[in-house]
Amino acid sequence: MLPLSSFSLLLHFLLLFFLLCLPPSHAQFLQESRAAPGLLLFTQPAYNASIFENSAARTYTRSEVKMGIILGPPRSLDIKYSIESGDNEGIFQAEEFVMGDFCFLRLRTNGDSGAILNREVQDNYTLIVKASAHGGLEALATVYIKVLDTNDLRPLFSPTSYSVVVPESAPLGASIGRVTATDADVGSNGEFYYFFKNKVGFFAVHPTSGVITLTRQPRMEKQNRFELEVQVVDRGMKLYGNNGVSSTAKLVLTVERVNNFAPILTATAVTPSWSDKDPVYAVVTVEDKDEGVAGDIEWVSIIEGDPLEQFVVDRSPVSNKYMVKTSELVDWDKFPYGCNLTFQAKDRGIPPKFSNTEVVQLLVKKPEPLAVKFEKHVYVVKLSEIAPPGTIVEVVKLFPAPLSVNYSFSGASDPVYFDINPLTGVIMTTRQLTTISQNVVEIEVVDFISQQQTKLQITIEDANDNTPVFTRPFFDIAINESLPVDTVVLVVSAVDSDKGENGYIIHTISGVESLPFTIDQDTGEVKITRELDFETSADIYTFAVRASDWGSPYRRENEVNVTIRLININDNQPLFERVSCRGMISRDFPVGQTIVTLSAIDMDELGMVKYKILSGNELDFFILNSDSGALSLKRSVAVANPKSGLFNLKIVATDGEIPSDPTFVNISVIRGRMPTRGFNCKDTRVAQLLAEKMITKASAMAKMTLDVSYTDLFSLNKQAPQFEALPTSILVREDLAAGASVFQVRARDEDTGFNGRVLFSISDGNKENCFNINMDSGLITVLQPLDRERSDRYFLNITIYDQGLPRMSNWRLLTVIIEDANDNAPQFFQNSYSALVSENTAVGMEVITVTAFDNDIGQNGQLSYTMLTSVPQFGIDRETGGVFVASQLDRETYPIFILKIEARDKAERGTQRSSVTTLSIIVDDVNDCAPAFIPSSYSAKVLEDLPPGAVITWVQAQDPDLGTGGQVRYSLKNDFNGTFEVGHLFDTVFIA
């Protein structure tokens, strides 16, 4: 049969629609009725009959019951049938056929009519058939004729081309389109099959419904367009071996990325720390369930609330998180109620989709400054002026302790004698204070961060560090020996720069006894205590005057040499050694010959004595040598008057100022020669007296003799201080509290007084000011908290000084080794760990090593590891932290393990410390599972004439493995000689 024209096809459709809309009419089957005698009566008032369309001429209709009239007696009725109505075209013709007692009604096609039966034009006829017999007998019956279909038409596509858009994300088995064809035939004659002209792997067409289903996942990047030909074949033709294609339609499938989901945006405000250098004010998270480009986020933007564009949105490099930061410095004081920022995201899908909007309030307040202040408004301390450099004066601190400080002296009061540690607030001396002029030093201390200020008032305590100093290096004077007692001959004064009793001076004469002088201890006035006599005492007095202060714990003293020289004055008359001399000379005694020699001694340093005759030499017989005292004749006494034979000469001796008492020399002149006789004189013992005075003077002089290199041995600083058994190193526990004693430094100095007084100082190595040493006792204590992890040892330069002049010192290095205390908890190198392990990993194999560190040392820093999450699949090496497989793994049962692991130190003293980390172990798949069908068996009924490519059924198999190990490939163990086929990568069973 040739294809119908478009008009014929439309006519067929209209006729078919009209016939289907008519109510069904069926003859009611009745029991056979017999006609009463003399009547004609059909066995039933209505009959059903059928005939195939296009039947040839003289083709009889078929009926399930016999149509006609029962012949009653007499059987001679000649019955004729005729069609009264219902056959306008004369297609049918009624015939009678008598068999026995029954006259059958037979309906056949009329060979004389040009009309044919066409079910598609009229599928039923209602005929009124009349039976006639002689005698005017008649009967009517209705015959319903149904025109049966024959496969005289072929299916046709309408329309003949189709265009379908296939979302790339469409699931397998999804119906993505439908092709339609129609066949005006009915029943099996109107059945047809759809199939693809060529074998297609991605799509299948249902053979009867024309629904296009997806059998493989298309990928746009590989092929985004499929042009297929769908063919339709009449099933009836296939049944009779005719495989001719009735119609073909073009099917174009375009693969597109479908933006199914809009992004989902969530925003959370974050309150950053005010000290953060790069603060984050909000975290925006965007999720898009689309795959591929449609799931990518093009931008996240602030669409409202930031007119000044002060904020920026930075994307995290590893996730769909966005950090909201500021693009410039924001003055939050201008936003007392914060900022309401509205966020929205846009994906890259076509067409793009926008996320929900979310408003976040950024309420950032500048943190109120901590009400920090110095512990004291004014720090008042007393400090000895002899404090050595490095002496800790005071520790200033802010309270409560802020996170950071920066202590300094204010510019207006930057002292040169002190320094401050900007981090600890420890103030210490930088040099000796003995040269400082003021008694009270006020220093302003400021913390540059909080701008808090305090004052430090240091009272410099006098420490008797100054020795009295005399106004002159020595005193040398000369005085007359005639000065009276209590005469002040000299003022020996000294000054002392110390204050108070340390500067109060008393004067004493040191070392020499029986001096004719005394000194006033307050004024230093030197007075004569007894008469001075140059001739009988020392003519030079050299002695030391000592100036002593009233300081403590020792006095400081100084001595000066004083020399007092006696000036000899002429206060003694000459004394004759012999007086009242008597003697005789002859008249012929030679002129010029010495008669007698007079000798006078002047006690005034043996002054030169002159002699002269005061009287008795009026006759000028005698001459007296004025220098030697020799008396001789000037002229001969022979001419003398006998009365003049007795001469009484009055002679005196003089030193030029004071004459001696006169002495008399009686000379008798006798006649004749006489032997020489000496004169008789009275010995005055003047020479002996002079000798005694000279001895006394010499003795006094010997006592006054002092070493010209005299040095005050009392004030001499001869010995440097020495350490006593100072070790080279000591151990100190780091958990010692501030103020705890660390070590007692001992030293000695063999000198006495201040020369032997030792002061202690840490002159170097005391970084961070962790230690202090008592200046007087040498006890080292903890000043600031120790932290071995910050500094495990200190090299302290312990310097000792004496207080002598000049000051002598000594030093030693003391290594302070900080002994560890368990003050640090273990820390893992990562906040969390992750590992990938294959599920077929052998038992005992190490998966990962989680390691932690502890800044403590020794047992305090040695760690042991424990798995807090108890699972039989994994264990941990307690010493190394190695996590190993303890039993067989099965990813399909437990694909991931979240384990808590603890690291604990091994401290033997105190509390052990620990920390916990999380280990995520992902079990990597291996192909250890066979695919399993769900259900395990399938059954399907298949029409024998289905075209190739027709889907018989969908099978489903699951493999819990991942990746390629979980990809299921299908095959048929028995394809029945190639009758059936299954897709290797998809679960469709179809006709080969």
Secondary structure as the mmCIF struct_conf table of DSSP 4:
data_model
#
loop_
_struct_conf.conf_type_id
_struct_conf.id
_struct_conf.beg_label_comp_id
_struct_conf.beg_label_asym_id
_struct_conf.beg_label_seq_id
_struct_conf.end_label_comp_id
_struct_conf.end_label_asym_id
_struct_conf.end_label_seq_id
HELX_LH_PP_P HELX_LH_PP_P1 LEU A 2 SER A 5
HELX_RH_AL_P HELX_RH_AL_P1 SER A 6 CYS A 21
BEND BEND1 LEU A 22 LEU A 22
HELX_LH_PP_P HELX_LH_PP_P2 PRO A 23 PRO A 24
HELX_LH_PP_P HELX_LH_PP_P3 ALA A 27 PHE A 29
HELX_LH_PP_P HELX_LH_PP_P4 ARG A 34 ALA A 36
TURN_TY1_P TURN_TY1_P1 PRO A 37 GLY A 38
STRN STRN1 PHE A 42 PHE A 42
BEND BEND2 THR A 43 PRO A 45
STRN STRN2 ALA A 46 PHE A 52
TURN_TY1_P TURN_TY1_P2 GLU A 53 ASN A 54
HELX_LH_PP_P HELX_LH_PP_P5 SER A 55 ALA A 56
TURN_TY1_P TURN_TY1_P3 ALA A 57 ARG A 58
HELX_LH_PP_P HELX_LH_PP_P6 THR A 59 THR A 59
STRN STRN3 TYR A 60 TYR A 60
HELX_LH_PP_P HELX_LH_PP_P7 THR A 61 THR A 61
STRN STRN4 ARG A 62 ARG A 62
BEND BEND3 GLU A 64 VAL A 65
STRN STRN5 GLY A 68 ILE A 70
HELX_LH_PP_P HELX_LH_PP_P8 LEU A 71 GLY A 72
BEND BEND4 PRO A 73 PRO A 74
TURN_TY1_P TURN_TY1_P4 ARG A 75 SER A 76
STRN STRN6 LYS A 80 SER A 85
BEND BEND5 GLY A 86 GLY A 86
TURN_TY1_P TURN_TY1_P5 ASN A 88 GLU A 89
STRN STRN7 PHE A 92 MET A 99
TURN_TY1_P TURN_TY1_P6 GLY A 100 ASP A 101
STRN STRN8 PHE A 102 THR A 109
TURN_TY1_P TURN_TY1_P7 GLY A 111 ASP A 112
TURN_TY1_P TURN_TY1_P8 ARG A 119 VAL A 121
STRN STRN9 ASN A 124 ALA A 133
TURN_TY1_P TURN_TY1_P9 HIS A 134 GLY A 136
STRN STRN10 LEU A 137 LEU A 148
HELX_LH_PP_P HELX_LH_PP_P9 ASP A 149 ASP A 149
BEND BEND6 ASN A 151 ASN A 151
STRN STRN11 LEU A 156 PHE A 157
BEND BEND7 SER A 158 THR A 160
STRN STRN12 SER A 161 PRO A 167
TURN_TY1_P TURN_TY1_P10 GLU A 168 SER A 169
HELX_LH_PP_P HELX_LH_PP_P10 ALA A 170 PRO A 171
TURN_TY1_P TURN_TY1_P11 LEU A 172 GLY A 173
STRN STRN13 SER A 175 ARG A 178
STRN STRN14 ALA A 181 THR A 182
BEND BEND8 ALA A 184 ALA A 184
HELX_RH_3T_P HELX_RH_3T_P1 GLY A 187 GLY A 190
STRN STRN15 PHE A 192 PHE A 196
BEND BEND9 LYS A 197 ASN A 198
BEND BEND10 GLY A 201 PHE A 202
STRN STRN16 PHE A 203 VAL A 205
TURN_TY1_P TURN_TY1_P12 PRO A 207 SER A 209
STRN STRN17 VAL A 211 LEU A 214
BEND BEND11 ARG A 216 ARG A 216
TURN_TY1_P TURN_TY1_P13 MET A 220 LYS A 222
STRN STRN18 ARG A 225 ASP A 234
HELX_RH_AL_P HELX_RH_AL_P2 ARG A 235 LEU A 239
TURN_TY1_P TURN_TY1_P14 TYR A 240 GLY A 241
STRN STRN19 SER A 247 GLU A 256
STRN STRN20 ILE A 264 ALA A 269
TURN_TY1_P TURN_TY1_P15 TRP A 274 SER A 275
BEND BEND12 LYS A 277 ASP A 278
STRN STRN21 ALA A 282 GLU A 287
HELX_RH_3T_P HELX_RH_3T_P2 GLY A 292 GLY A 295
BEND BEND13 ASP A 296 ASP A 296
STRN STRN22 ILE A 297 GLU A 304
BEND BEND14 GLY A 305 GLY A 305
TURN_TY1_P TURN_TY1_P16 PRO A 307 LEU A 308
STRN STRN23 PHE A 311 ARG A 315
BEND BEND15 PRO A 317 ASN A 320
STRN STRN24 LYS A 321 THR A 326
BEND BEND16 SER A 327 GLU A 328
HELX_RH_3T_P HELX_RH_3T_P3 TRP A 332 LYS A 334
TURN_TY1_P TURN_TY1_P17 PRO A 336 TYR A 337
STRN STRN25 CYS A 339 ASP A 347
BEND BEND17 ILE A 350 PRO A 351
STRN STRN26 PHE A 354 PHE A 354
STRN STRN27 GLU A 358 LEU A 362
HELX_LH_PP_P HELX_LH_PP_P11 LYS A 366 LEU A 370
STRN STRN28 LYS A 373 PHE A 374
BEND BEND18 GLU A 375 GLU A 375
BEND BEND19 HIS A 377 HIS A 377
STRN STRN29 VAL A 378 SER A 384
TURN_TY1_P TURN_TY1_P18 GLU A 385 ILE A 386
HELX_LH_PP_P HELX_LH_PP_P12 ALA A 387 PRO A 388
TURN_TY1_P TURN_TY1_P19 PRO A 389 GLY A 390
STRN STRN30 ILE A 392 VAL A 395
STRN STRN31 LEU A 398 PHE A 399
BEND BEND20 PRO A 400 PRO A 400
HELX_LH_PP_P HELX_LH_PP_P13 ALA A 401 PRO A 402
BEND BEND21 LEU A 403 LEU A 403
STRN STRN32 TYR A 407 PHE A 409
HELX_RH_3T_P HELX_RH_3T_P4 GLY A 411 SER A 413
BEND BEND22 VAL A 416 TYR A 417
STRN STRN33 PHE A 418 ILE A 420
TURN_TY1_P TURN_TY1_P20 PRO A 422 THR A 424
STRN STRN34 VAL A 426 THR A 429
BEND BEND23 THR A 430 ARG A 431
BEND BEND24 LEU A 433 LEU A 433
TURN_TY1_P TURN_TY1_P21 THR A 434 THR A 435
BEND BEND25 ASN A 439 ASN A 439
STRN STRN35 VAL A 440 ASP A 447
TURN_TY1_P TURN_TY1_P22 PHE A 448 SER A 450
STRN STRN36 GLN A 453 GLU A 461
STRN STRN37 VAL A 469 PHE A 470
BEND BEND26 THR A 471 PRO A 473
STRN STRN38 PHE A 474 ASN A 480
TURN_TY1_P TURN_TY1_P23 GLU A 481 SER A 482
HELX_LH_PP_P HELX_LH_PP_P14 LEU A 483 PRO A 484
TURN_TY1_P TURN_TY1_P24 VAL A 485 ASP A 486
STRN STRN39 VAL A 488 VAL A 491
STRN STRN40 ALA A 494 VAL A 495
BEND BEND27 ASP A 498 ASP A 498
HELX_RH_3T_P HELX_RH_3T_P5 GLY A 500 GLY A 503
STRN STRN41 ILE A 505 SER A 510
BEND BEND28 GLY A 511 GLY A 511
BEND BEND29 SER A 514 SER A 514
BEND BEND30 PRO A 516 PRO A 516
STRN STRN42 PHE A 517 ILE A 519
TURN_TY1_P TURN_TY1_P25 GLN A 521 THR A 523
STRN STRN43 GLU A 525 ILE A 528
BEND BEND31 ARG A 530 ARG A 530
TURN_TY1_P TURN_TY1_P26 PHE A 534 THR A 536
BEND BEND32 SER A 537 SER A 537
BEND BEND33 ASP A 539 ASP A 539
STRN STRN44 ILE A 540 ASP A 549
BEND BEND34 SER A 552 TYR A 554
STRN STRN45 GLU A 557 ILE A 567
HELX_LH_PP_P HELX_LH_PP_P15 ASN A 568 ASN A 568
STRN STRN46 LEU A 575 PHE A 576
BEND BEND35 GLU A 577 GLU A 577
STRN STRN47 ARG A 578 SER A 586
TURN_TY1_P TURN_TY1_P27 ARG A 587 ASP A 588
HELX_LH_PP_P HELX_LH_PP_P16 PHE A 589 PRO A 590
TURN_TY1_P TURN_TY1_P28 VAL A 591 GLY A 592
STRN STRN48 THR A 594 THR A 597
STRN STRN49 ALA A 600 ILE A 601
TURN_TY1_P TURN_TY1_P29 MET A 603 LEU A 606
STRN STRN50 LYS A 610 SER A 615
BEND BEND36 GLY A 616 GLY A 616
TURN_TY1_P TURN_TY1_P30 GLU A 618 LEU A 619
STRN STRN51 PHE A 622 LEU A 624
TURN_TY1_P TURN_TY1_P31 SER A 626 SER A 628
STRN STRN52 ALA A 630 LEU A 633
BEND BEND37 LYS A 634 ARG A 635
HELX_RH_3T_P HELX_RH_3T_P6 VAL A 637 VAL A 639
BEND BEND38 ALA A 640 ALA A 640
HELX_RH_3T_P HELX_RH_3T_P7 PRO A 642 GLY A 645
STRN STRN53 LEU A 646 THR A 654
BEND BEND39 GLY A 656 ILE A 658
STRN STRN54 PRO A 659 PRO A 659
HELX_LH_PP_P HELX_LH_PP_P17 SER A 660 PRO A 662
STRN STRN55 THR A 663 ILE A 670
BEND BEND40 ARG A 671 GLY A 672
HELX_LH_PP_P HELX_LH_PP_P18 GLY A 678 PHE A 679
STRN STRN56 ASN A 680 ASP A 683
HELX_RH_AL_P HELX_RH_AL_P3 VAL A 686 MET A 704
TURN_TY1_P TURN_TY1_P32 VAL A 708 SER A 709
HELX_RH_3T_P HELX_RH_3T_P8 LEU A 713 SER A 715
STRN STRN57 GLN A 722 PHE A 723
BEND BEND41 GLU A 724 ALA A 725
BEND BEND42 THR A 728 THR A 728
STRN STRN58 SER A 729 ARG A 733
TURN_TY1_P TURN_TY1_P33 GLU A 734 ASP A 735
HELX_LH_PP_P HELX_LH_PP_P19 LEU A 736 ALA A 737
TURN_TY1_P TURN_TY1_P34 ALA A 738 GLY A 739
STRN STRN59 SER A 741 GLN A 744
STRN STRN60 ALA A 747 ARG A 748
BEND BEND43 GLU A 750 ASP A 751
HELX_RH_3T_P HELX_RH_3T_P9 GLY A 753 GLY A 756
STRN STRN61 VAL A 758 ASP A 764
HELX_RH_3T_P HELX_RH_3T_P10 LYS A 767 ASN A 769
STRN STRN62 PHE A 771 ILE A 773
TURN_TY1_P TURN_TY1_P35 MET A 775 SER A 777
STRN STRN63 LEU A 779 VAL A 782
BEND BEND44 GLN A 784 GLN A 784
TURN_TY1_P TURN_TY1_P36 ARG A 788 ARG A 790
BEND BEND45 ASP A 792 ASP A 792
STRN STRN64 ARG A 793 ASP A 802
BEND BEND46 GLY A 804 PRO A 806
STRN STRN65 SER A 809 GLU A 819
HELX_LH_PP_P HELX_LH_PP_P20 ASP A 820 ASP A 820
BEND BEND47 ASN A 822 ASN A 822
STRN STRN66 GLN A 827 PHE A 828
BEND BEND48 PHE A 829 ASN A 831
STRN STRN67 SER A 832 SER A 838
TURN_TY1_P TURN_TY1_P37 GLU A 839 ASN A 840
HELX_LH_PP_P HELX_LH_PP_P21 THR A 841 ALA A 842
TURN_TY1_P TURN_TY1_P38 VAL A 843 GLY A 844
STRN STRN68 GLU A 846 THR A 849
STRN STRN69 ALA A 852 PHE A 853
BEND BEND49 ASN A 855 ASP A 856
HELX_RH_3T_P HELX_RH_3T_P11 GLY A 858 ASN A 860
TURN_TY1_P TURN_TY1_P39 GLY A 861 GLY A 861
STRN STRN70 LEU A 863 MET A 867
BEND BEND50 THR A 869 THR A 869
TURN_TY1_P TURN_TY1_P40 PRO A 872 GLN A 873
STRN STRN71 PHE A 874 ILE A 876
TURN_TY1_P TURN_TY1_P41 ARG A 878 THR A 880
STRN STRN72 GLY A 882 VAL A 885
BEND BEND51 SER A 887 SER A 887
TURN_TY1_P TURN_TY1_P42 ARG A 891 THR A 893
BEND BEND52 PRO A 895 PRO A 895
STRN STRN73 ILE A 896 ASP A 905
BEND BEND53 GLU A 908 GLY A 910
STRN STRN74 SER A 914 ASP A 924
HELX_LH_PP_P HELX_LH_PP_P22 ASP A 925 ASP A 925
BEND BEND54 ASN A 927 ASN A 927
BEND BEND55 CYS A 929 CYS A 929
STRN STRN75 ALA A 932 PHE A 933
BEND BEND56 ILE A 934 SER A 936
TURN_TY1_P TURN_TY1_P43 GLU A 944 ASP A 945
HELX_LH_PP_P HELX_LH_PP_P23 LEU A 946 PRO A 947
TURN_TY1_P TURN_TY1_P44 PRO A 948 GLY A 949
STRN STRN76 VAL A 951 TRP A 954
STRN STRN77 ALA A 957 GLN A 958
HELX_RH_3T_P HELX_RH_3T_P12 GLY A 963 GLY A 966
BEND BEND57 LYS A 973 LYS A 973
TURN_TY1_P TURN_TY1_P45 PHE A 976 THR A 979
STRN STRN78 PHE A 980 VAL A 982
BEND BEND58 HIS A 984 PHE A 986
STRN STRN79 THR A 988 ILE A 991
#
